[in-house]
Amino acid sequence: MFSAEEFADLVAIVVDLKREVAQLKREIAGMAKVGSVEEADAKKGYRLNFGSDENGQPKLSPWLPHPEAGGKAKSWFPLSKGQVVAMMTPPGDPRQGFLLREGFTDRFTPPSQNLDENVFEYGDVRFEIREGLVHLKVGATKITVTGDKIAIKGSTDFEGDYVRHKSTPIDKTHVHRNVQPGSGVTGAPRP
Ligand SMILES: [Fe+2]
């Protein structure tokens, strides 16, 4: 059996372990917190609102960096005020917290119900990519690119130097073959 001294040591070890487990529990509980975007800044990133404290003041996170891709391929999809996101914080250092986008809410609903398309939506702009199709819509104006053609719905300004069809100009510089005064139909535009 244990001597009184050994038993006292064991009790001290158990007390230490209990304290460490409690500390770990607190840290794990604090690692992931869900909140909504309260403040946004192009340089500093975002502060989240985790609800109100006992005085009715919002509990705000520190500034957290933009949750974007920063490499050769870069992204810039700013979060909206009220958007729900999660803050992940490695134990022990709240300054190393980062944000994870948390998906849709009643206020910010999905832009699609179709699992076979990719959609980016912003205001009245909508960009869709499906197998064999790219679709861009801005208000009532639409451009659809498929494997065999480009379809444009909307008034169209060509602002480059020329517009050609198979090398033949069809812009303001083009002239026609076989023109004679009278009621005849002209020939095709001249290359
Ligand atoms: Fe013409």
Residues whose N, C-alpha, C, O or C-beta is under 5 A from the ligand:
A	BS01	LIG	none
